[in-house]
């Protein structure tokens, strides 16, 4: 296999996975996913991470093509998650004298996965490893998004090997670099919100550590390599990790027989009539929660409506609310509504969610019984106006 040169003696080894349906057996992959690792062919050779075992049957041929009979001196483990550590055993078997660089948390997981405890180089913040022309500096970034996660900085070429940070869903399809690709912000945002978003405070701490680094190229383990405009992806992560949002209203509803859906569409229309044009409406039963999470990370105002279901909110709305509480998204505005046939429960349990999440409620909650008619829908005119007025402040 022909290696792909990033610059000087730095190569990318990338595998496109178009077979896997669910990332981490949860998140849909309609456009697949790419696993990237990197090789530096200097006086000393270094492999930075590997790929998922079984994602390709010729991973070692990439290594052979670059080394051309030389030995692999170092394996640098920035992240031990199996989609990046899957080929470690094969590397150790072929290169038994390879030295493995990682931090203390790395080695705990390395031992639990591969029962390997030899030839280890423990690195900490600022530790440097010289390969010849290339000098590598290590930056620990715990919980971005595992406890052992770290980044490696090539001081010679000002390259940041960023592990899962700054990555994205989607295969590369021959387009390795940002100046070659049609960048899909939505798939990167979905990746961030579902994979990294829970640890946004730790992303901010990582930014603090990186603030004095001059970064010309960013090499993540998923997605494109940023060589033309790395500042673009840095800005996305800065914005998302600070829970910043754009103006607009996200309306999510759970409906069994169409009543709650009819109300959601009525609310959307009234908000638009009140001169708030950026409105999105989703059925939580038809749209996977990973996309809903991504949209929640984008919009500043979120409206939730649920029918009652066994005295609770609808189970699919409950999944979304549970994910929101788990991921701790902040700085959002909230409005709630519900429907029921006798005892209710949808709105009551949405209000429990509101108490737990702590978002500001900007409209008085409304719940109706039975089917909506003109008189019942009139209550939602006031509800929609409260939302619109707040959005226009």
C-alpha positions as CSV (number, residue, x, y, z in Angstrom):
1,X,0.0,0.0,0.0
2,X,1.3,3.4,-0.9
3,X,1.7,5.7,2.1
4,X,0.2,9.2,2.0
5,X,2.6,12.0,2.9
6,X,1.4,14.8,5.1
7,X,4.7,16.7,5.2
8,X,8.4,15.9,5.4
9,X,8.6,12.4,6.9
10,X,5.1,12.4,8.4
11,X,2.6,9.9,6.9
12,X,-1.1,9.2,7.4
13,X,-2.4,5.6,7.5
14,X,-6.2,5.9,7.1
15,X,-8.9,3.1,6.9
16,X,-12.4,3.8,5.6
17,X,-15.0,1.7,7.5
18,X,-18.2,1.5,5.4
19,X,-19.4,-1.7,7.0
20,X,-20.1,-0.6,10.5
21,X,-23.7,0.5,11.1
22,X,-23.4,1.9,14.6
23,X,-20.4,3.7,16.1
24,X,-19.9,2.4,19.7
25,X,-22.9,0.2,18.8
26,X,-25.1,3.3,19.4
27,X,-24.6,6.1,16.9
28,X,-25.7,5.6,13.2
29,X,-23.0,5.9,10.5
30,X,-24.8,6.7,7.3
31,X,-21.5,8.0,5.8
32,X,-19.2,5.5,7.5
33,X,-16.2,6.5,9.6
34,X,-12.5,6.7,9.1
35,X,-9.7,5.5,11.4
36,X,-6.5,7.4,11.1
37,X,-3.0,6.8,12.6
38,X,0.3,8.4,11.7
39,X,3.9,7.4,11.1
40,X,7.1,9.6,11.4
41,X,10.0,8.1,9.5
42,X,13.0,9.9,11.0
43,X,16.3,8.8,12.4
44,X,14.0,7.0,14.9
45,X,10.7,5.8,13.7
46,X,7.4,6.3,15.5
47,X,3.8,5.1,15.0
48,X,1.1,7.3,16.6
49,X,-1.9,5.1,17.4
50,X,-3.2,2.2,15.3
51,X,-6.7,1.4,13.8
52,X,-9.6,-0.9,14.8
53,X,-8.8,-4.5,14.5
54,X,-10.5,-6.1,11.5
55,X,-11.2,-2.8,9.8
56,X,-8.5,-3.7,7.2
57,X,-6.6,-6.8,6.4
58,X,-3.5,-5.1,5.3
59,X,-2.6,-2.6,8.1
60,X,0.9,-4.0,8.6
61,X,1.6,-3.6,4.9
62,X,1.2,0.2,5.3
63,X,3.8,0.0,8.1
64,X,6.2,-2.2,6.0
65,X,5.9,0.2,3.0
66,X,7.1,3.1,5.1
67,X,9.8,1.3,7.1
68,X,11.2,-0.6,4.2
69,X,12.9,-3.1,6.5
70,X,13.8,-0.8,9.3
71,X,12.7,-1.4,12.8
72,X,9.8,0.5,14.5
73,X,11.4,2.3,17.4
74,X,8.3,3.8,19.1
75,X,4.6,3.3,19.4
76,X,2.9,6.3,20.8
77,X,-0.5,5.7,22.3
78,X,-2.6,8.9,22.4
79,X,-5.8,7.0,23.1
80,X,-6.5,3.3,24.1
81,X,-10.1,3.0,22.8
82,X,-10.3,-0.2,20.7
83,X,-10.9,1.6,17.4
84,X,-7.4,3.1,17.8
85,X,-5.6,0.4,19.7
86,X,-6.9,-2.6,17.9
87,X,-3.6,-3.4,16.0
88,X,-1.3,-3.0,19.1
89,X,-0.9,-6.7,19.6
90,X,0.1,-7.2,16.0
91,X,2.6,-4.3,16.3
92,X,4.2,-5.8,19.5
93,X,4.4,-9.3,17.9
94,X,6.2,-8.0,14.8
95,X,8.4,-5.5,16.6
96,X,9.0,-7.0,20.0
97,X,11.6,-4.3,20.9
98,X,9.3,-1.4,20.2
99,X,9.1,1.1,23.0
100,X,5.6,2.3,24.0
101,X,5.1,5.9,25.0
102,X,2.0,6.7,27.1
103,X,0.9,8.1,30.4
104,X,0.2,6.2,33.6
105,X,-3.5,5.8,32.8
106,X,-2.5,4.5,29.3
107,X,-0.5,1.7,30.8
108,X,-3.3,0.6,33.1
109,X,-5.6,0.1,30.1
110,X,-2.8,-1.4,28.0
111,X,-2.3,-4.1,30.7
112,X,-6.0,-4.8,31.0
113,X,-6.4,-5.2,27.2
114,X,-3.1,-6.9,26.2
115,X,-1.4,-7.9,29.5
116,X,1.6,-5.9,28.3
117,X,3.9,-4.2,30.8
118,X,7.3,-4.1,29.0
119,X,9.4,-1.4,27.2
120,X,7.2,1.4,28.5
121,X,8.1,5.1,28.5
122,X,5.8,7.0,30.9
123,X,5.2,10.6,29.7
124,X,3.7,13.6,31.4
125,X,2.8,17.1,30.4
126,X,5.8,18.7,28.6
127,X,7.8,15.4,28.3
128,X,9.8,15.4,25.0
129,X,10.9,12.6,22.8
130,X,13.4,13.3,20.1
131,X,13.4,11.3,16.9
132,X,16.1,13.2,15.0
133,X,14.7,16.1,13.0
134,X,11.3,15.7,14.8
135,X,10.9,16.5,18.4
136,X,7.7,15.3,20.1
137,X,6.1,17.0,23.1
138,X,3.2,15.4,25.0
139,X,0.1,17.1,26.3
140,X,-2.2,15.1,28.6
141,X,-5.9,15.8,28.0
142,X,-7.7,13.5,30.5
143,X,-11.4,12.9,29.8
144,X,-11.2,14.2,26.2
145,X,-12.7,11.7,26.2
146,X,-11.1,8.9,28.2
147,X,-8.9,9.3,31.3
148,X,-5.7,8.4,29.4
149,X,-6.4,10.6,26.4
150,X,-3.4,12.8,25.4
151,X,-2.1,14.6,22.4
152,X,1.3,14.7,20.7
153,X,2.9,17.9,19.3
154,X,5.6,17.8,16.6
155,X,7.6,20.9,17.3
156,X,9.4,20.7,14.0
157,X,6.3,20.9,11.8
158,X,3.9,22.3,14.3
159,X,1.6,19.3,13.9
160,X,-0.9,18.4,16.7
161,X,-1.8,14.7,16.7
162,X,-5.0,15.2,18.6
163,X,-6.5,11.7,19.1
164,X,-10.3,11.9,19.1
165,X,-10.5,15.6,19.5
166,X,-11.2,17.6,16.3
167,X,-12.5,14.4,14.7
168,X,-15.7,13.7,12.8
169,X,-17.9,10.9,11.5
170,X,-17.7,10.0,7.8
171,X,-15.3,8.2,5.5
172,X,-12.6,10.2,3.7
173,X,-13.3,8.9,0.2
174,X,-9.9,9.9,-1.1
175,X,-10.1,13.4,0.4
176,X,-7.6,13.5,3.2
177,X,-7.1,17.2,3.8
178,X,-9.5,20.1,4.6
179,X,-8.6,21.8,1.3
180,X,-9.7,18.7,-0.6
181,X,-12.9,17.9,1.2
182,X,-16.5,19.2,1.3
183,X,-16.5,19.7,5.0
184,X,-19.7,18.5,6.8
185,X,-20.1,20.6,9.9
186,X,-23.2,18.7,11.0
187,X,-21.4,15.3,11.1
188,X,-18.6,16.9,13.1
189,X,-21.1,18.5,15.5
190,X,-22.9,15.2,15.9
191,X,-19.6,13.5,16.6
192,X,-18.7,16.2,19.2
193,X,-22.1,16.3,20.9
194,X,-22.4,12.5,21.3
195,X,-18.8,11.5,21.8
196,X,-17.0,14.4,23.4
197,X,-19.7,16.8,24.5
198,X,-20.2,15.4,28.0
199,X,-16.6,16.3,28.7
200,X,-16.8,19.9,27.4
201,X,-15.2,21.4,30.6
202,X,-12.2,19.1,30.0
203,X,-12.0,20.3,26.4
204,X,-11.7,23.8,27.8
205,X,-8.9,22.7,30.1
206,X,-7.2,21.1,27.0
207,X,-7.5,24.5,25.2
208,X,-5.7,26.1,28.2
209,X,-2.8,23.7,27.8
210,X,-2.6,24.3,24.0
211,X,-2.9,28.1,24.0
212,X,0.8,28.7,23.6
213,X,1.3,26.1,20.8
214,X,1.6,27.3,17.2
215,X,-0.5,24.8,15.3
216,X,-0.2,24.5,11.5
217,X,-1.7,21.1,11.1
218,X,-4.2,19.1,13.1
219,X,-4.2,15.3,12.7
220,X,-7.2,13.6,14.4
221,X,-7.8,9.9,14.5
222,X,-11.2,10.3,12.8
223,X,-12.0,12.6,9.8
224,X,-9.9,15.0,7.7
225,X,-6.5,16.4,8.4
226,X,-6.6,20.2,8.9
227,X,-3.7,21.7,7.0
228,X,-5.2,24.8,5.3
229,X,-7.3,26.2,8.1
230,X,-6.8,24.5,11.4
231,X,-8.2,27.6,13.1
232,X,-11.6,26.7,11.7
233,X,-11.9,23.4,13.6
234,X,-10.4,24.9,16.8
235,X,-13.1,27.6,16.7
236,X,-15.9,24.9,16.3
237,X,-14.6,23.1,19.4
238,X,-14.2,26.3,21.4
239,X,-17.8,27.3,20.6
240,X,-19.3,23.9,21.3
241,X,-17.3,23.3,24.5
242,X,-18.5,26.7,25.8
243,X,-22.1,25.7,25.0
244,X,-22.5,28.6,22.6
245,X,-25.6,28.5,20.4
246,X,-27.1,30.2,17.4
247,X,-30.4,32.0,17.3
248,X,-33.3,29.6,16.5
249,X,-35.9,27.3,17.9
250,X,-35.7,23.5,18.1
251,X,-39.1,21.9,18.6
252,X,-39.1,18.2,19.5
253,X,-42.3,16.2,20.0
254,X,-43.4,12.7,20.9
255,X,-46.8,11.8,19.5
256,X,-48.7,8.5,19.3
257,X,-51.8,9.5,17.2
258,X,-50.8,12.9,15.8
259,X,-52.3,15.2,18.4
260,X,-49.0,16.4,19.8
261,X,-47.5,16.6,16.4
262,X,-50.3,18.9,15.3
263,X,-49.6,21.2,18.2
264,X,-45.9,21.2,17.4
265,X,-46.6,22.3,13.9
266,X,-49.0,24.9,15.1
267,X,-46.4,26.3,17.5
268,X,-43.8,26.3,14.7
269,X,-46.1,28.3,12.4
270,X,-46.9,30.9,15.1
271,X,-43.3,31.4,15.9
272,X,-42.5,32.0,12.3
273,X,-45.4,34.4,12.0
274,X,-43.9,36.3,14.9
275,X,-40.7,36.9,12.8
276,X,-38.5,34.1,14.2
277,X,-37.7,32.2,11.0
278,X,-35.0,29.7,12.1
279,X,-37.3,26.9,13.4
280,X,-36.7,23.1,13.2
281,X,-39.2,20.5,14.1
282,X,-38.4,16.8,14.8
283,X,-40.4,13.7,15.8
284,X,-38.2,12.0,18.5
285,X,-39.6,8.6,17.5
286,X,-38.4,8.9,13.9
287,X,-35.1,10.8,14.3
288,X,-32.3,9.1,16.1
289,X,-31.3,10.7,19.4
290,X,-27.8,11.4,18.2
291,X,-29.1,13.8,15.6
292,X,-31.4,15.4,18.2
293,X,-28.4,15.8,20.5
294,X,-26.5,17.5,17.7
295,X,-29.4,19.9,17.0
296,X,-29.7,20.7,20.7
297,X,-26.0,21.6,20.7
298,X,-26.7,24.1,17.9
299,X,-29.9,26.0,18.9
300,X,-30.4,28.3,21.9
301,X,-34.1,27.6,22.4
302,X,-35.6,24.2,22.8
303,X,-39.3,23.3,22.9
304,X,-40.3,19.9,24.1
305,X,-43.8,18.4,23.8
306,X,-44.9,14.9,24.8
307,X,-48.1,12.9,25.0
308,X,-48.7,11.0,28.1
309,X,-47.7,7.3,28.2
310,X,-48.6,5.1,31.1
311,X,-48.6,8.2,33.3
312,X,-45.1,9.3,32.1
313,X,-43.7,11.1,29.1
314,X,-43.4,9.1,25.9
315,X,-40.4,6.7,26.2
316,X,-38.6,8.2,23.2
317,X,-38.8,11.7,24.7
318,X,-37.6,10.2,27.9
319,X,-34.5,8.9,26.1
320,X,-33.7,12.4,24.8
321,X,-34.2,14.0,28.2
322,X,-32.0,11.3,29.8
323,X,-29.2,12.0,27.3
324,X,-29.5,15.7,27.9
325,X,-29.1,15.3,31.6
326,X,-26.2,12.8,31.1
327,X,-24.4,15.1,28.7
328,X,-25.0,18.2,30.8
329,X,-25.6,20.7,28.0
330,X,-25.9,24.2,29.4
331,X,-27.1,27.7,28.6
332,X,-30.3,26.7,26.8
333,X,-33.8,28.2,27.0
334,X,-36.8,25.8,27.4
335,X,-40.5,25.7,26.8
336,X,-42.7,22.7,27.5
337,X,-46.1,21.4,26.5
338,X,-48.1,18.2,26.7
339,X,-51.2,16.3,25.8
340,X,-53.2,13.5,27.4
341,X,-56.4,11.7,27.3
342,X,-57.3,11.3,31.0
343,X,-54.6,11.5,33.7
344,X,-51.8,13.2,31.8
345,X,-48.2,12.7,32.7
346,X,-46.2,13.9,29.7
347,X,-45.9,17.5,30.8
348,X,-45.6,16.6,34.5
349,X,-42.5,14.5,33.8
350,X,-41.1,17.0,31.3
351,X,-41.2,19.5,34.2
352,X,-39.2,17.1,36.3
353,X,-36.6,17.1,33.5
354,X,-36.7,20.9,33.5
355,X,-35.9,21.0,37.3
356,X,-33.0,18.6,36.8
357,X,-31.4,20.2,33.7
358,X,-31.7,23.8,35.1
359,X,-32.5,25.5,31.8
360,X,-34.5,28.8,31.9
361,X,-38.2,28.3,31.1
362,X,-39.3,31.1,28.8
363,X,-43.0,30.3,28.4
364,X,-45.8,29.1,30.7
365,X,-46.2,25.3,30.2
366,X,-49.4,24.2,28.4
367,X,-51.2,20.9,28.5
368,X,-54.4,19.9,26.9
369,X,-56.6,16.8,27.0
370,X,-58.0,15.1,23.9
371,X,-57.7,16.4,20.4
372,X,-56.6,19.9,19.6
373,X,-59.3,22.3,18.3
374,X,-59.3,26.0,17.6
375,X,-60.0,26.9,21.2
376,X,-57.3,24.6,22.5
377,X,-54.8,25.7,19.9
378,X,-55.4,29.4,20.9
379,X,-53.6,28.6,24.2
380,X,-50.5,27.8,22.2
381,X,-50.7,31.1,20.3
382,X,-49.8,32.8,23.6
383,X,-47.2,30.0,24.3
384,X,-45.6,30.6,20.9
385,X,-45.6,34.4,21.3
386,X,-43.7,34.1,24.6
387,X,-41.0,32.0,22.9
388,X,-40.8,34.4,19.9
389,X,-40.6,37.5,22.1
390,X,-37.8,36.0,24.1
391,X,-35.9,35.0,20.9
392,X,-36.2,38.6,19.6
393,X,-34.7,40.2,22.7
